[in-house]
Amino acid sequence: MKNMEDKMMRNTSDFEDLLNNKYGEKGTTERDAYEADSLAFRLGVMLKEARQEANITQYELAEKTGTKKSYISRIERGKSDIQISTYRKLIETGLGKNLNITIG
């Protein structure tokens, strides 16, 4: 297995190549699953950083937004598929920040 990964790395010129080699081209089932998991993880990290910057606990954020601490924890660990409307509520209502989404 290690030799196969080493060979893949030698044939990789950028991050997109690495993703293609490991998970397949965009639009494949395996790549789509990776992309969804990656997005959930990144959103969780951003929420956690913003919450810590606001100096509030998961419990306090949950109280402010009508959710549960366990749900906040799952989001922050990238273990929950979250809707944009819910994420917006956490950021704007719970943390008093603005949520800006850019499509590039």
N, C-alpha and C positions, 0 to 999 in steps of 0.2 A: 504494500500500500504506500509506504514511504517513497519508494522509487517512482511510482506513478505520479505522486504529488510533486516530486522534484522535477520530473519531466514536464509536467504542466507548467510549473513556475518558469522553467527555461524558455518555454514557448509563449510566455506572457509578456506583452509589451506595456499594458496599462491595466487599470482596475477593471475596465469593461471586459477585456480579454479574460481576466481571472474569473469574473462572474460567468462569462459564457462557457469557459472550460469546466467550471465547477457545477453550475446550475442550469446550463443550457441557454439558448437564445431567449431574448425577450418574447413573451407570448407563450412560452411552454409552461406546462403545469408546474414543474419544479421551480422554474425561475419566478413565476407569479407568486408562489408560496414564499419563496425567499424574500421577494420585494415587500410583500405584506408584513412578514415578520420583522423585516428591517425597519419599515416605517413605524410599526407599533413600538419597537425599541427606541427609535429616535424621538418619537413623541413623548414617550415615558421619561426619557432622560431630560428633555426640555421642561416637562412639567415639574419634575423633581427639582431641577435647578432653580426654576422660577419660584417654586414653593419655598425652598430653603432661603432664597434671596429675600422673600417676603417675610421670612422668619416665623412661619406658621407650621404647625404639625399636620400630618395627614388627617388626623381626627378633626382639627379645626377647619381644614379645607372641606372635608366631608360635611361637617355641620353647616357651613356657609352655603353649600350647594345642594343640600338635600340628598346626598349620597352616603355611602358607608366608607369607613376607613379601609376596609378590606378591598373595596373597589378601587380606591385611590392607589393602594399598594400594588394591585395587579396592573394598573395602568403604568405606574412608574417602573415596574419590572418588565414592561413590554409584553405582558401576558393577557392583555384584553384588547379586543377589537373595538375601538372607540369611534363613535360618530363625530363628525365635525361640530355639530350643534352641542354635543355634550362637552367636547374639548373646549369650545368657545365659552361655555358656561363656567367651566373650571377656571379658565384663565381670566375672564372678564369679571364674573361675579365673585368667584372665590378669591382671586388674587388681586383684583383691581387693576389689571393690565389690559392692554389691547392685543388682540390676536390679529396678526397680519399674515395673509397667505399669498405667496407669490407663485405663479406658474411660469416656469422658464422654458 
